[in-house]
Amino acid sequence: MFMGEKKNLAVIGCGYWGKNYIRLLSQMADTNLVAICDRDKEALKANQTRILSSQSGPRLQLFTDYNDMLKMDNLDAVVICTSPDTHAPIAKAAIEAGKHILVEKPMTMSSDSAREVVEAATMKGLTLMVGHIFLYNSAVTKVKEYIEHGDLGQVYYMYAKRTNLGPIRKDVNALWDLAPHDISIFNHFMANTPEWVSATACSFLRDKTEDVGFITLGYPNKTLAHIHVSWADPHKEREVVVVGSEQRVVFNDVSQTEKVKIYHKGVTARKNYEDFGDFQMVIRDGEIVIPAFPMAEPLREQVQHFINCIDGFCESRSNGYDGLAVVRILEAIDRSVQSFGKPIYL
Ligand SMILES: NC(=O)c1ccc[n+]([C@@H]2O[C@H](COP(=O)([O-])OP(=O)(O)OC[C@H]3O[C@@H](n4cnc5c(N)ncnc54)[C@H](O)[C@@H]3O)[C@@H](O)[C@H]2O)c1
């Protein structure tokens, strides 16, 4: 494989999300989709039919066992899009076979296994990227720019709502399924990880699998973040809000026309010297701006970034350490849920 050369990729896991990777990899200029793997033959066949009608290039090979697929000599990289409990063994096998990997979120189901995957990829000098898709979403990039340029002033707090009626997963609870998105967004905004977490959760739909969760994350400099996830709420919301001393920014992923809104309003406490050091609240009221920016398909951006990382053109925005950090936070959330919201320090 040479730098800048078309890469041969395969997808392991051809379910609901895997078919999006399959579509993109068979269409993109920098990639050849050379194989797909799923233990379910029906999932394989359905995707094969779809690709054969659109793909030119090398013949597509089908596998039900990823170990057989990883023996392919002409395979450069794999996308792992199976259920989360299988990510660690598949990632380790792919790295052992010398393949670069893009593994879906959550990277693994324990920080120990996430660390093993990171170490294995580092030892082999392979690219390991985690599918924290929102880091490849131009609306999130826009909000990050506002934070970095200081437009928001001091970031006081952030919150995210990710609610809907499902889609309900069997393999993980709603917190491990949905919260990785918001944790990765908040870690990205803060360029840091939380110092502590506190969480409560409940199972309404099934025993022992939490479908509703309320998570608080304490970042350095007293910045608070809150995440509400639910599979049991008839109102679909996909919203991330950042409140700063100068401005408030909203990323509404459900809106087609107003993805990002900036409220030029805020309140700051200023010392009032006439009142012997008492504080005066200064409220600024300004306009609401909806910025225009180009929106690309986030998954396509993510895959292109993966290819650029393999070529050594850039450092991954969501590397193995970022994936590990999110898994550590999810583990702490689990511990807090078990003790009814007790803060867990990381
Ligand atoms: N980034 C996002 O927005 C997003 C959205 C949905 C799902 N995901 C992630 O994608 C991954 C897959 O989710 P999904 O919704 O497609 O699940 P899914 O259950 O629809 O599909 C998973 C597929 O993997 C196959 N599989 C499982 N174990 C396997 C193994 N050992 N070998 C071969 N095939 C195996 C299953 O047969 C199934 O077809 C999960 O990690 C999920 O969190 C991400």
The ligand as an ORCA input file, in Angstrom:
! r2SCAN-3c Opt
* xyz 0 1
  N     -22.444      6.490     14.767
  C     -23.746      6.276     14.798
  O     -24.551      7.200     14.681
  C     -24.252      4.859     14.966
  C     -25.591      4.567     14.668
  C     -26.026      3.251     14.837
  C     -25.144      2.295     15.288
  N     -23.849      2.618     15.574
  C     -22.916      1.597     16.080
  O     -22.657      0.646     15.047
  C     -22.486     -0.663     15.604
  C     -23.482     -1.618     14.934
  O     -24.785     -1.164     15.202
  P     -26.032     -1.616     14.281
  O     -27.154     -0.746     14.713
  O     -25.644     -1.669     12.865
  O     -26.288     -3.085     14.861
  P     -27.037     -4.281     14.108
  O     -27.387     -5.250     15.174
  O     -28.091     -3.762     13.196
  O     -25.896     -4.894     13.175
  C     -24.781     -5.567     13.684
  C     -24.400     -6.645     12.681
  O     -23.178     -7.231     13.140
  C     -23.276     -8.641     12.914
  N     -22.333     -9.301     13.832
  C     -22.361     -9.322     15.189
  N     -21.319    -10.022     15.660
  C     -20.614    -10.437     14.593
  C     -19.431    -11.208     14.438
  N     -18.778    -11.687     15.501
  N     -18.985    -11.458     13.188
  C     -19.655    -10.979     12.106
  N     -20.787    -10.265     12.191
  C     -21.263     -9.983     13.416
  C     -24.728     -8.975     13.182
  O     -25.118    -10.194     12.549
  C     -25.442     -7.756     12.589
  O     -25.802     -7.958     11.232
  C     -22.677     -0.496     17.123
  O     -21.431     -0.359     17.718
  C     -23.471      0.800     17.244
  O     -23.238      1.476     18.480
  C     -23.395      3.879     15.402
*
